[in-house]
Amino acid sequence: MLYLFVALKIPLVAACWLVWWAVRAVPIEDDAPPGGGGPRRRPHPRPPRPRRPRRGPHGEPAAAPPPRVRSTLARSRGQRAR
């Protein structure tokens, strides 16, 4: 039992020493100016978006909107309210 008590203290002592060493460490200062070194750029340009359909004298007129569809539930509610 005494061996286990002593052997299990070694990892605890090592962990405490590691935390103590990390707290006392001096941060490394860089020679780079503050600000991150410039604007971030995308690695590749964005792909072009698809063109909108031509309207006007050279194209077809604007498409008509689809007809409205009402559910039977909405129709029955409308008749009850009148």
PDB file of N, CA, C and O in Angstrom:
ATOM      1  N   MET A   1       0.823  -1.187   0.000  1.00  0.00           N
ATOM      2  CA  MET A   1       0.000   0.000   0.000  1.00  0.00           C
ATOM      3  C   MET A   1       0.870   1.255   0.000  1.00  0.00           C
ATOM      4  O   MET A   1       0.581   2.224  -0.703  1.00  0.00           O
ATOM      5  N   LEU A   2       1.907   1.225   0.775  1.00  0.00           N
ATOM      6  CA  LEU A   2       2.783   2.395   0.850  1.00  0.00           C
ATOM      7  C   LEU A   2       3.429   2.663  -0.511  1.00  0.00           C
ATOM      8  O   LEU A   2       3.616   3.815  -0.903  1.00  0.00           O
ATOM      9  N   TYR A   3       3.761   1.603  -1.213  1.00  0.00           N
ATOM     10  CA  TYR A   3       4.335   1.758  -2.550  1.00  0.00           C
ATOM     11  C   TYR A   3       3.337   2.462  -3.480  1.00  0.00           C
ATOM     12  O   TYR A   3       3.725   3.349  -4.239  1.00  0.00           O
ATOM     13  N   LEU A   4       2.065   2.075  -3.425  1.00  0.00           N
ATOM     14  CA  LEU A   4       1.053   2.699  -4.277  1.00  0.00           C
ATOM     15  C   LEU A   4       0.875   4.172  -3.926  1.00  0.00           C
ATOM     16  O   LEU A   4       0.731   5.008  -4.818  1.00  0.00           O
ATOM     17  N   PHE A   5       0.882   4.495  -2.646  1.00  0.00           N
ATOM     18  CA  PHE A   5       0.739   5.902  -2.262  1.00  0.00           C
ATOM     19  C   PHE A   5       1.882   6.747  -2.807  1.00  0.00           C
ATOM     20  O   PHE A   5       1.657   7.867  -3.264  1.00  0.00           O
ATOM     21  N   VAL A   6       3.081   6.234  -2.764  1.00  0.00           N
ATOM     22  CA  VAL A   6       4.240   6.982  -3.257  1.00  0.00           C
ATOM     23  C   VAL A   6       4.245   7.014  -4.778  1.00  0.00           C
ATOM     24  O   VAL A   6       4.515   8.060  -5.369  1.00  0.00           O
ATOM     25  N   ALA A   7       3.954   5.898  -5.417  1.00  0.00           N
ATOM     26  CA  ALA A   7       4.012   5.806  -6.880  1.00  0.00           C
ATOM     27  C   ALA A   7       2.937   6.687  -7.532  1.00  0.00           C
ATOM     28  O   ALA A   7       3.165   7.231  -8.612  1.00  0.00           O
ATOM     29  N   LEU A   8       1.796   6.830  -6.907  1.00  0.00           N
ATOM     30  CA  LEU A   8       0.733   7.633  -7.493  1.00  0.00           C
ATOM     31  C   LEU A   8       0.960   9.134  -7.295  1.00  0.00           C
ATOM     32  O   LEU A   8       0.299   9.953  -7.933  1.00  0.00           O
ATOM     33  N   LYS A   9       1.880   9.486  -6.422  1.00  0.00           N
ATOM     34  CA  LYS A   9       2.183  10.909  -6.215  1.00  0.00           C
ATOM     35  C   LYS A   9       3.108  11.447  -7.316  1.00  0.00           C
ATOM     36  O   LYS A   9       3.141  12.657  -7.538  1.00  0.00           O
ATOM     37  N   ILE A  10       3.838  10.608  -7.989  1.00  0.00           N
ATOM     38  CA  ILE A  10       4.784  11.059  -9.020  1.00  0.00           C
ATOM     39  C   ILE A  10       4.059  11.790 -10.155  1.00  0.00           C
ATOM     40  O   ILE A  10       4.497  12.880 -10.524  1.00  0.00           O
ATOM     41  N   PRO A  11       2.977  11.254 -10.727  1.00  0.00           N
ATOM     42  CA  PRO A  11       2.286  12.008 -11.782  1.00  0.00           C
ATOM     43  C   PRO A  11       1.691  13.326 -11.279  1.00  0.00           C
ATOM     44  O   PRO A  11       1.656  14.309 -12.019  1.00  0.00           O
ATOM     45  N   LEU A  12       1.224  13.351 -10.027  1.00  0.00           N
ATOM     46  CA  LEU A  12       0.675  14.596  -9.479  1.00  0.00           C
ATOM     47  C   LEU A  12       1.757  15.653  -9.321  1.00  0.00           C
ATOM     48  O   LEU A  12       1.531  16.823  -9.630  1.00  0.00           O
ATOM     49  N   VAL A  13       2.907  15.258  -8.852  1.00  0.00           N
ATOM     50  CA  VAL A  13       4.024  16.201  -8.700  1.00  0.00           C
ATOM     51  C   VAL A  13       4.476  16.689 -10.078  1.00  0.00           C
ATOM     52  O   VAL A  13       4.781  17.870 -10.241  1.00  0.00           O
ATOM     53  N   ALA A  14       4.524  15.817 -11.050  1.00  0.00           N
ATOM     54  CA  ALA A  14       4.927  16.214 -12.401  1.00  0.00           C
ATOM     55  C   ALA A  14       3.915  17.187 -13.005  1.00  0.00           C
ATOM     56  O   ALA A  14       4.318  18.145 -13.664  1.00  0.00           O
ATOM     57  N   ALA A  15       2.631  16.973 -12.802  1.00  0.00           N
ATOM     58  CA  ALA A  15       1.609  17.871 -13.330  1.00  0.00           C
ATOM     59  C   ALA A  15       1.705  19.244 -12.661  1.00  0.00           C
ATOM     60  O   ALA A  15       1.593  20.270 -13.333  1.00  0.00           O
ATOM     61  N   CYS A  16       1.913  19.267 -11.338  1.00  0.00           N
ATOM     62  CA  CYS A  16       2.061  20.548 -10.633  1.00  0.00           C
ATOM     63  C   CYS A  16       3.296  21.294 -11.128  1.00  0.00           C
ATOM     64  O   CYS A  16       3.252  22.509 -11.323  1.00  0.00           O
ATOM     65  N   TRP A  17       4.398  20.570 -11.333  1.00  0.00           N
ATOM     66  CA  TRP A  17       5.617  21.214 -11.827  1.00  0.00           C
ATOM     67  C   TRP A  17       5.402  21.772 -13.233  1.00  0.00           C
ATOM     68  O   TRP A  17       5.887  22.862 -13.537  1.00  0.00           O
ATOM     69  N   LEU A  18       4.689  21.051 -14.092  1.00  0.00           N
ATOM     70  CA  LEU A  18       4.429  21.510 -15.449  1.00  0.00           C
ATOM     71  C   LEU A  18       3.580  22.784 -15.453  1.00  0.00           C
ATOM     72  O   LEU A  18       3.852  23.706 -16.221  1.00  0.00           O
ATOM     73  N   VAL A  19       2.560  22.840 -14.603  1.00  0.00           N
ATOM     74  CA  VAL A  19       1.722  24.034 -14.512  1.00  0.00           C
ATOM     75  C   VAL A  19       2.550  25.203 -13.979  1.00  0.00           C
ATOM     76  O   VAL A  19       2.442  26.314 -14.497  1.00  0.00           O
ATOM     77  N   TRP A  20       3.358  24.977 -12.975  1.00  0.00           N
ATOM     78  CA  TRP A  20       4.206  26.040 -12.402  1.00  0.00           C
ATOM     79  C   TRP A  20       5.173  26.573 -13.461  1.00  0.00           C
ATOM     80  O   TRP A  20       5.378  27.783 -13.558  1.00  0.00           O
ATOM     81  N   TRP A  21       5.762  25.683 -14.249  1.00  0.00           N
ATOM     82  CA  TRP A  21       6.712  26.085 -15.285  1.00  0.00           C
ATOM     83  C   TRP A  21       6.001  26.893 -16.379  1.00  0.00           C
ATOM     84  O   TRP A  21       6.563  27.865 -16.883  1.00  0.00           O
ATOM     85  N   ALA A  22       4.767  26.501 -16.754  1.00  0.00           N
ATOM     86  CA  ALA A  22       4.030  27.209 -17.802  1.00  0.00           C
ATOM     87  C   ALA A  22       3.594  28.595 -17.343  1.00  0.00           C
ATOM     88  O   ALA A  22       3.564  29.528 -18.145  1.00  0.00           O
ATOM     89  N   VAL A  23       3.257  28.743 -16.069  1.00  0.00           N
ATOM     90  CA  VAL A  23       2.838  30.041 -15.553  1.00  0.00           C
ATOM     91  C   VAL A  23       4.016  31.009 -15.512  1.00  0.00           C
ATOM     92  O   VAL A  23       3.849  32.196 -15.793  1.00  0.00           O
ATOM     93  N   ARG A  24       5.172  30.530 -15.175  1.00  0.00           N
ATOM     94  CA  ARG A  24       6.346  31.386 -15.048  1.00  0.00           C
ATOM     95  C   ARG A  24       7.020  31.676 -16.382  1.00  0.00           C
ATOM     96  O   ARG A  24       7.912  32.523 -16.428  1.00  0.00           O
ATOM     97  N   ALA A  25       6.637  31.014 -17.464  1.00  0.00           N
ATOM     98  CA  ALA A  25       7.285  31.192 -18.763  1.00  0.00           C
ATOM     99  C   ALA A  25       7.062  32.614 -19.274  1.00  0.00           C
ATOM    100  O   ALA A  25       5.983  33.184 -19.113  1.00  0.00           O
ATOM    101  N   VAL A  26       8.103  33.177 -19.894  1.00  0.00           N
ATOM    102  CA  VAL A  26       8.036  34.518 -20.462  1.00  0.00           C
ATOM    103  C   VAL A  26       7.530  34.397 -21.898  1.00  0.00           C
ATOM    104  O   VAL A  26       8.052  33.586 -22.663  1.00  0.00           O
ATOM    105  N   PRO A  27       6.510  35.201 -22.285  1.00  0.00           N
ATOM    106  CA  PRO A  27       6.017  35.099 -23.665  1.00  0.00           C
ATOM    107  C   PRO A  27       7.070  35.582 -24.663  1.00  0.00           C
ATOM    108  O   PRO A  27       7.838  36.499 -24.372  1.00  0.00           O
ATOM    109  N   ILE A  28       7.097  34.963 -25.827  1.00  0.00           N
ATOM    110  CA  ILE A  28       8.052  35.312 -26.873  1.00  0.00           C
ATOM    111  C   ILE A  28       7.510  36.516 -27.625  1.00  0.00           C
ATOM    112  O   ILE A  28       6.367  36.502 -28.082  1.00  0.00           O
ATOM    113  N   GLU A  29       8.319  37.552 -27.755  1.00  0.00           N
ATOM    114  CA  GLU A  29       7.899  38.749 -28.465  1.00  0.00           C
ATOM    115  C   GLU A  29       8.371  38.674 -29.912  1.00  0.00           C
ATOM    116  O   GLU A  29       9.526  38.348 -30.184  1.00  0.00           O
ATOM    117  N   ASP A  30       7.465  38.979 -30.834  1.00  0.00           N
ATOM    118  CA  ASP A  30       7.800  38.976 -32.255  1.00  0.00           C
ATOM    119  C   ASP A  30       8.277  40.361 -32.674  1.00  0.00           C
ATOM    120  O   ASP A  30       7.927  41.366 -32.056  1.00  0.00           O
ATOM    121  N   ASP A  31       9.080  40.398 -33.732  1.00  0.00           N
ATOM    122  CA  ASP A  31       9.529  41.667 -34.275  1.00  0.00           C
ATOM    123  C   ASP A  31       8.527  42.227 -35.286  1.00  0.00           C
ATOM    124  O   ASP A  31       8.712  43.339 -35.781  1.00  0.00           O
ATOM    125  N   ALA A  32       7.476  41.479 -35.597  1.00  0.00           N
ATOM    126  CA  ALA A  32       6.494  41.918 -36.584  1.00  0.00           C
ATOM    127  C   ALA A  32       5.635  43.039 -36.001  1.00  0.00           C
ATOM    128  O   ALA A  32       5.343  43.044 -34.805  1.00  0.00           O
ATOM    129  N   PRO A  33       5.231  43.991 -36.850  1.00  0.00           N
ATOM    130  CA  PRO A  33       4.368  45.064 -36.349  1.00  0.00           C
ATOM    131  C   PRO A  33       2.984  44.527 -35.984  1.00  0.00           C
ATOM    132  O   PRO A  33       2.537  43.532 -36.556  1.00  0.00           O
ATOM    133  N   PRO A  34       2.306  45.174 -35.041  1.00  0.00           N
ATOM    134  CA  PRO A  34       0.976  44.690 -34.678  1.00  0.00           C
ATOM    135  C   PRO A  34      -0.022  44.932 -35.809  1.00  0.00           C
ATOM    136  O   PRO A  34       0.156  45.839 -36.622  1.00  0.00           O
ATOM    137  N   GLY A  35      -1.046  44.132 -35.852  1.00  0.00           N
ATOM    138  CA  GLY A  35      -2.072  44.317 -36.862  1.00  0.00           C
ATOM    139  C   GLY A  35      -2.282  43.092 -37.726  1.00  0.00           C
ATOM    140  O   GLY A  35      -3.210  43.080 -38.534  1.00  0.00           O
ATOM    141  N   GLY A  36      -1.477  42.076 -37.596  1.00  0.00           N
ATOM    142  CA  GLY A  36      -1.724  40.836 -38.313  1.00  0.00           C
ATOM    143  C   GLY A  36      -1.080  40.725 -39.683  1.00  0.00           C
ATOM    144  O   GLY A  36      -1.172  39.661 -40.296  1.00  0.00           O
ATOM    145  N   GLY A  37      -0.432  41.767 -40.201  1.00  0.00           N
ATOM    146  CA  GLY A  37       0.304  41.632 -41.444  1.00  0.00           C
ATOM    147  C   GLY A  37      -0.484  41.924 -42.695  1.00  0.00           C
ATOM    148  O   GLY A  37      -0.043  41.530 -43.774  1.00  0.00           O
ATOM    149  N   GLY A  38      -1.611  42.580 -42.625  1.00  0.00           N
ATOM    150  CA  GLY A  38      -2.321  42.971 -43.837  1.00  0.00           C
ATOM    151  C   GLY A  38      -3.680  42.341 -43.943  1.00  0.00           C
ATOM    152  O   GLY A  38      -4.083  41.554 -43.086  1.00  0.00           O
ATOM    153  N   PRO A  39      -4.396  42.692 -45.007  1.00  0.00           N
ATOM    154  CA  PRO A  39      -5.754  42.166 -45.160  1.00  0.00           C
ATOM    155  C   PRO A  39      -5.735  40.698 -45.564  1.00  0.00           C
ATOM    156  O   PRO A  39      -4.801  40.218 -46.206  1.00  0.00           O
ATOM    157  N   ARG A  40      -6.778  40.015 -45.174  1.00  0.00           N
ATOM    158  CA  ARG A  40      -6.907  38.611 -45.550  1.00  0.00           C
ATOM    159  C   ARG A  40      -7.486  38.538 -46.951  1.00  0.00           C
ATOM    160  O   ARG A  40      -8.459  39.223 -47.267  1.00  0.00           O
ATOM    161  N   ARG A  41      -6.894  37.718 -47.774  1.00  0.00           N
ATOM    162  CA  ARG A  41      -7.389  37.546 -49.137  1.00  0.00           C
ATOM    163  C   ARG A  41      -7.884  36.127 -49.310  1.00  0.00           C
ATOM    164  O   ARG A  41      -7.404  35.194 -48.667  1.00  0.00           O
ATOM    165  N   ARG A  42      -8.856  35.987 -50.194  1.00  0.00           N
ATOM    166  CA  ARG A  42      -9.358  34.659 -50.504  1.00  0.00           C
ATOM    167  C   ARG A  42      -8.307  33.918 -51.334  1.00  0.00           C
ATOM    168  O   ARG A  42      -7.626  34.539 -52.149  1.00  0.00           O
ATOM    169  N   PRO A  43      -8.164  32.611 -51.143  1.00  0.00           N
ATOM    170  CA  PRO A  43      -7.151  31.881 -51.905  1.00  0.00           C
ATOM    171  C   PRO A  43      -7.444  31.829 -53.398  1.00  0.00           C
ATOM    172  O   PRO A  43      -6.512  31.784 -54.200  1.00  0.00           O
ATOM    173  N   HIS A  44      -8.698  31.834 -53.785  1.00  0.00           N
ATOM    174  CA  HIS A  44      -9.076  31.769 -55.192  1.00  0.00           C
ATOM    175  C   HIS A  44     -10.202  32.767 -55.427  1.00  0.00           C
ATOM    176  O   HIS A  44     -10.994  33.022 -54.521  1.00  0.00           O
ATOM    177  N   PRO A  45     -10.286  33.331 -56.614  1.00  0.00           N
ATOM    178  CA  PRO A  45     -11.406  34.244 -56.883  1.00  0.00           C
ATOM    179  C   PRO A  45     -12.721  33.464 -56.924  1.00  0.00           C
ATOM    180  O   PRO A  45     -12.750  32.276 -57.247  1.00  0.00           O
ATOM    181  N   ARG A  46     -13.798  34.160 -56.591  1.00  0.00           N
ATOM    182  CA  ARG A  46     -15.105  33.517 -56.625  1.00  0.00           C
ATOM    183  C   ARG A  46     -15.489  33.196 -58.066  1.00  0.00           C
ATOM    184  O   ARG A  46     -15.156  33.955 -58.976  1.00  0.00           O
ATOM    185  N   PRO A  47     -16.185  32.083 -58.285  1.00  0.00           N
ATOM    186  CA  PRO A  47     -16.634  31.786 -59.654  1.00  0.00           C
ATOM    187  C   PRO A  47     -17.727  32.779 -60.038  1.00  0.00           C
ATOM    188  O   PRO A  47     -18.481  33.236 -59.180  1.00  0.00           O
ATOM    189  N   PRO A  48     -17.814  33.114 -61.330  1.00  0.00           N
ATOM    190  CA  PRO A  48     -18.849  34.069 -61.746  1.00  0.00           C
ATOM    191  C   PRO A  48     -20.239  33.473 -61.564  1.00  0.00           C
ATOM    192  O   PRO A  48     -20.453  32.272 -61.729  1.00  0.00           O
ATOM    193  N   ARG A  49     -21.166  34.344 -61.221  1.00  0.00           N
ATOM    194  CA  ARG A  49     -22.545  33.896 -61.062  1.00  0.00           C
ATOM    195  C   ARG A  49     -23.196  33.760 -62.429  1.00  0.00           C
ATOM    196  O   ARG A  49     -22.754  34.393 -63.388  1.00  0.00           O
ATOM    197  N   PRO A  50     -24.239  32.945 -62.532  1.00  0.00           N
ATOM    198  CA  PRO A  50     -24.915  32.812 -63.827  1.00  0.00           C
ATOM    199  C   PRO A  50     -25.604  34.124 -64.201  1.00  0.00           C
ATOM    200  O   PRO A  50     -26.066  34.869 -63.338  1.00  0.00           O
ATOM    201  N   ARG A  51     -25.660  34.386 -65.493  1.00  0.00           N
ATOM    202  CA  ARG A  51     -26.274  35.625 -65.973  1.00  0.00           C
ATOM    203  C   ARG A  51     -27.778  35.550 -65.826  1.00  0.00           C
ATOM    204  O   ARG A  51     -28.379  34.482 -65.934  1.00  0.00           O
ATOM    205  N   ARG A  52     -28.372  36.703 -65.577  1.00  0.00           N
ATOM    206  CA  ARG A  52     -29.824  36.784 -65.530  1.00  0.00           C
ATOM    207  C   ARG A  52     -30.353  36.758 -66.957  1.00  0.00           C
ATOM    208  O   ARG A  52     -29.644  37.161 -67.878  1.00  0.00           O
ATOM    209  N   PRO A  53     -31.576  36.295 -67.160  1.00  0.00           N
ATOM    210  CA  PRO A  53     -32.122  36.256 -68.519  1.00  0.00           C
ATOM    211  C   PRO A  53     -32.318  37.668 -69.060  1.00  0.00           C
ATOM    212  O   PRO A  53     -32.634  38.595 -68.313  1.00  0.00           O
ATOM    213  N   ARG A  54     -32.128  37.815 -70.346  1.00  0.00           N
ATOM    214  CA  ARG A  54     -32.276  39.141 -70.970  1.00  0.00           C
ATOM    215  C   ARG A  54     -33.747  39.509 -71.056  1.00  0.00           C
ATOM    216  O   ARG A  54     -34.596  38.684 -71.394  1.00  0.00           O
ATOM    217  N   ARG A  55     -34.023  40.739 -70.749  1.00  0.00           N
ATOM    218  CA  ARG A  55     -35.372  41.274 -70.876  1.00  0.00           C
ATOM    219  C   ARG A  55     -35.313  42.470 -71.810  1.00  0.00           C
ATOM    220  O   ARG A  55     -34.230  42.974 -72.109  1.00  0.00           O
ATOM    221  N   GLY A  56     -36.408  42.903 -72.248  1.00  0.00           N
ATOM    222  CA  GLY A  56     -36.426  44.086 -73.086  1.00  0.00           C
ATOM    223  C   GLY A  56     -36.655  43.741 -74.542  1.00  0.00           C
ATOM    224  O   GLY A  56     -37.241  42.702 -74.846  1.00  0.00           O
ATOM    225  N   PRO A  57     -36.199  44.603 -75.457  1.00  0.00           N
ATOM    226  CA  PRO A  57     -36.506  44.392 -76.869  1.00  0.00           C
ATOM    227  C   PRO A  57     -35.811  43.171 -77.465  1.00  0.00           C
ATOM    228  O   PRO A  57     -36.271  42.650 -78.482  1.00  0.00           O
ATOM    229  N   HIS A  58     -34.732  42.707 -76.872  1.00  0.00           N
ATOM    230  CA  HIS A  58     -34.001  41.584 -77.452  1.00  0.00           C
ATOM    231  C   HIS A  58     -34.316  40.257 -76.793  1.00  0.00           C
ATOM    232  O   HIS A  58     -33.851  39.212 -77.249  1.00  0.00           O
ATOM    233  N   GLY A  59     -35.087  40.282 -75.744  1.00  0.00           N
ATOM    234  CA  GLY A  59     -35.394  39.047 -75.033  1.00  0.00           C
ATOM    235  C   GLY A  59     -36.878  38.875 -74.851  1.00  0.00           C
ATOM    236  O   GLY A  59     -37.665  39.717 -75.282  1.00  0.00           O
ATOM    237  N   GLU A  60     -37.260  37.807 -74.227  1.00  0.00           N
ATOM    238  CA  GLU A  60     -38.666  37.555 -73.980  1.00  0.00           C
ATOM    239  C   GLU A  60     -39.154  38.446 -72.837  1.00  0.00           C
ATOM    240  O   GLU A  60     -38.352  38.894 -72.018  1.00  0.00           O
ATOM    241  N   PRO A  61     -40.447  38.702 -72.777  1.00  0.00           N
ATOM    242  CA  PRO A  61     -40.960  39.488 -71.651  1.00  0.00           C
ATOM    243  C   PRO A  61     -40.819  38.706 -70.346  1.00  0.00           C
ATOM    244  O   PRO A  61     -40.565  37.502 -70.349  1.00  0.00           O
ATOM    245  N   ALA A  62     -40.987  39.412 -69.244  1.00  0.00           N
ATOM    246  CA  ALA A  62     -40.856  38.775 -67.932  1.00  0.00           C
ATOM    247  C   ALA A  62     -41.881  37.656 -67.793  1.00  0.00           C
ATOM    248  O   ALA A  62     -43.005  37.756 -68.285  1.00  0.00           O
ATOM    249  N   ALA A  63     -41.479  36.615 -67.129  1.00  0.00           N
ATOM    250  CA  ALA A  63     -42.376  35.481 -66.942  1.00  0.00           C
ATOM    251  C   ALA A  63     -43.518  35.873 -66.019  1.00  0.00           C
ATOM    252  O   ALA A  63     -43.320  36.624 -65.064  1.00  0.00           O
ATOM    253  N   ALA A  64     -44.717  35.363 -66.301  1.00  0.00           N
ATOM    254  CA  ALA A  64     -45.881  35.648 -65.472  1.00  0.00           C
ATOM    255  C   ALA A  64     -45.756  34.873 -64.159  1.00  0.00           C
ATOM    256  O   ALA A  64     -45.235  33.758 -64.147  1.00  0.00           O
ATOM    257  N   PRO A  65     -46.230  35.454 -63.059  1.00  0.00           N
ATOM    258  CA  PRO A  65     -46.158  34.725 -61.786  1.00  0.00           C
ATOM    259  C   PRO A  65     -47.111  33.537 -61.811  1.00  0.00           C
ATOM    260  O   PRO A  65     -48.116  33.576 -62.521  1.00  0.00           O
ATOM    261  N   PRO A  66     -46.824  32.495 -61.062  1.00  0.00           N
ATOM    262  CA  PRO A  66     -47.716  31.337 -61.043  1.00  0.00           C
ATOM    263  C   PRO A  66     -49.033  31.701 -60.363  1.00  0.00           C
ATOM    264  O   PRO A  66     -49.064  32.597 -59.519  1.00  0.00           O
ATOM    265  N   PRO A  67     -50.119  31.016 -60.720  1.00  0.00           N
ATOM    266  CA  PRO A  67     -51.411  31.325 -60.093  1.00  0.00           C
ATOM    267  C   PRO A  67     -51.391  30.965 -58.617  1.00  0.00           C
ATOM    268  O   PRO A  67     -50.729  30.013 -58.204  1.00  0.00           O
ATOM    269  N   ARG A  68     -52.127  31.741 -57.828  1.00  0.00           N
ATOM    270  CA  ARG A  68     -52.189  31.478 -56.392  1.00  0.00           C
ATOM    271  C   ARG A  68     -53.030  30.244 -56.137  1.00  0.00           C
ATOM    272  O   ARG A  68     -54.051  30.023 -56.789  1.00  0.00           O
ATOM    273  N   VAL A  69     -52.600  29.467 -55.209  1.00  0.00           N
ATOM    274  CA  VAL A  69     -53.323  28.256 -54.850  1.00  0.00           C
ATOM    275  C   VAL A  69     -53.691  28.391 -53.378  1.00  0.00           C
ATOM    276  O   VAL A  69     -52.820  28.586 -52.531  1.00  0.00           O
ATOM    277  N   ARG A  70     -54.958  28.289 -53.083  1.00  0.00           N
ATOM    278  CA  ARG A  70     -55.407  28.356 -51.698  1.00  0.00           C
ATOM    279  C   ARG A  70     -55.839  26.974 -51.257  1.00  0.00           C
ATOM    280  O   ARG A  70     -56.391  26.195 -52.035  1.00  0.00           O
ATOM    281  N   SER A  71     -55.582  26.692 -50.016  1.00  0.00           N
ATOM    282  CA  SER A  71     -55.991  25.394 -49.506  1.00  0.00           C
ATOM    283  C   SER A  71     -57.479  25.425 -49.181  1.00  0.00           C
ATOM    284  O   SER A  71     -58.075  26.494 -49.053  1.00  0.00           O
ATOM    285  N   THR A  72     -58.063  24.259 -49.051  1.00  0.00           N
ATOM    286  CA  THR A  72     -59.494  24.192 -48.741  1.00  0.00           C
ATOM    287  C   THR A  72     -59.751  24.684 -47.326  1.00  0.00           C
ATOM    288  O   THR A  72     -60.836  25.189 -47.038  1.00  0.00           O
ATOM    289  N   LEU A  73     -58.790  24.549 -46.452  1.00  0.00           N
ATOM    290  CA  LEU A  73     -58.936  25.023 -45.084  1.00  0.00           C
ATOM    291  C   LEU A  73     -59.043  26.538 -45.064  1.00  0.00           C
ATOM    292  O   LEU A  73     -59.886  27.084 -44.351  1.00  0.00           O
ATOM    293  N   ALA A  74     -58.205  27.232 -45.833  1.00  0.00           N
ATOM    294  CA  ALA A  74     -58.261  28.684 -45.887  1.00  0.00           C
ATOM    295  C   ALA A  74     -59.573  29.135 -46.520  1.00  0.00           C
ATOM    296  O   ALA A  74     -60.140  30.145 -46.102  1.00  0.00           O
ATOM    297  N   ARG A  75     -60.060  28.413 -47.510  1.00  0.00           N
ATOM    298  CA  ARG A  75     -61.321  28.773 -48.155  1.00  0.00           C
ATOM    299  C   ARG A  75     -62.489  28.613 -47.183  1.00  0.00           C
ATOM    300  O   ARG A  75     -63.397  29.444 -47.168  1.00  0.00           O
ATOM    301  N   SER A  76     -62.475  27.542 -46.364  1.00  0.00           N
ATOM    302  CA  SER A  76     -63.571  27.335 -45.419  1.00  0.00           C
ATOM    303  C   SER A  76     -63.516  28.358 -44.299  1.00  0.00           C
ATOM    304  O   SER A  76     -64.567  28.771 -43.809  1.00  0.00           O
ATOM    305  N   ARG A  77     -62.348  28.778 -43.879  1.00  0.00           N
ATOM    306  CA  ARG A  77     -62.237  29.814 -42.850  1.00  0.00           C
ATOM    307  C   ARG A  77     -62.746  31.150 -43.375  1.00  0.00           C
ATOM    308  O   ARG A  77     -63.380  31.903 -42.636  1.00  0.00           O
ATOM    309  N   GLY A  78     -62.476  31.451 -44.636  1.00  0.00           N
ATOM    310  CA  GLY A  78     -62.925  32.690 -45.231  1.00  0.00           C
ATOM    311  C   GLY A  78     -64.442  32.745 -45.325  1.00  0.00           C
ATOM    312  O   GLY A  78     -65.024  33.818 -45.161  1.00  0.00           O
ATOM    313  N   GLN A  79     -65.083  31.642 -45.578  1.00  0.00           N
ATOM    314  CA  GLN A  79     -66.533  31.636 -45.693  1.00  0.00           C
ATOM    315  C   GLN A  79     -67.187  31.753 -44.324  1.00  0.00           C
ATOM    316  O   GLN A  79     -68.261  32.344 -44.212  1.00  0.00           O
ATOM    317  N   ARG A  80     -66.573  31.211 -43.285  1.00  0.00           N
ATOM    318  CA  ARG A  80     -67.132  31.293 -41.952  1.00  0.00           C
ATOM    319  C   ARG A  80     -67.079  32.724 -41.407  1.00  0.00           C
ATOM    320  O   ARG A  80     -67.973  33.140 -40.670  1.00  0.00           O
ATOM    321  N   ALA A  81     -66.031  33.478 -41.770  1.00  0.00           N
ATOM    322  CA  ALA A  81     -65.849  34.821 -41.237  1.00  0.00           C
ATOM    323  C   ALA A  81     -66.860  35.792 -41.829  1.00  0.00           C
ATOM    324  O   ALA A  81     -67.134  36.825 -41.217  1.00  0.00           O
ATOM    325  N   ARG A  82     -67.420  35.503 -42.985  1.00  0.00           N
ATOM    326  CA  ARG A  82     -68.358  36.447 -43.626  1.00  0.00           C
ATOM    327  C   ARG A  82     -69.658  36.461 -42.958  1.00  0.00           C
ATOM    328  O   ARG A  82     -70.556  37.196 -43.368  1.00  0.00           O
TER     329      ARG A  82
END
